[in-house]
Amino acid sequence: MGHDTVADDVKTVTLIPSNCPSWVKDCTAYVTVHDGRLDGVSLLTNGRNAMNAVTKDLTAKYGKPTSIAPKTFKPDVGNPFSYNQPSWTLPGLRVTYDVVFNLEDDTDTERASSKVGMVRIMTEAEYLRRKAKEKEPVKSKL
């Protein structure tokens, strides 16, 4: 999700500083609306530097993560680093936290930045729609 291109069902919301966690990049939230209902919120984070604060805040709000995936990030320059990627599965709600996130529009690239991460909070219905979209075959351009 680049700053310049946002899907039709996603609206950009600017948070006022007093309601913006320090780890939210540009105090911007991306809200997903489906059939007139709020189905999700995505927040870009300040990447690896915000990892501890984001995990602490999400754990305080949603409890202990239901799963933690060990990950390794290999930057173009510098040393690789390992981190844990937590997620929460709650009744009717999914929360995912990507410590590092690929901002590139080109989905074929593995390039990501350790300076950007993403938190997604979504209804179960939105989570299932996203999963179904991921399974759709990619249409080739002629």
C-alpha positions, 0 to 999 in steps of 0.5 A: 500500500503506497501513499500514492495509490490506495484501493477504492475501498480504503480511506485515509484518516489522519490521526490527531497527535494526542490520539496517535501512538508514537510508532504510527508513521505520519499519524496516518490510518488506512481504514477499509470499508466494505458494504458501508461497514468498517472492516479494517484498519492498517497502520504503517509503523516506524519499522524495526525501531518501533518493534518493542513499542508496537508489540507492547501496545498490541499485547496490552490491548489484545493480550498474549499473541496467539501465534509468533512467527520467527523471521529474519530480515536480510538488508541490502546493506548491513547485517541480517537480524532476527525478530518475532512476528506476532499475530492475534486471532480473537473472536471475529477479529484478526490482528497482524503485525509485520515488523518489516513491510514491503511498500513496493507496488511490484508484488514480485519483489522481495524488497522490504525496508526495516524502516517500515512495518505494518499493523493490520486490525481486521474483522474475520470477514475482511481477513477471509476476503484478503485470503481469498484474494491472495489465492486468486490467479495472477492475470498476466498483462498482454 
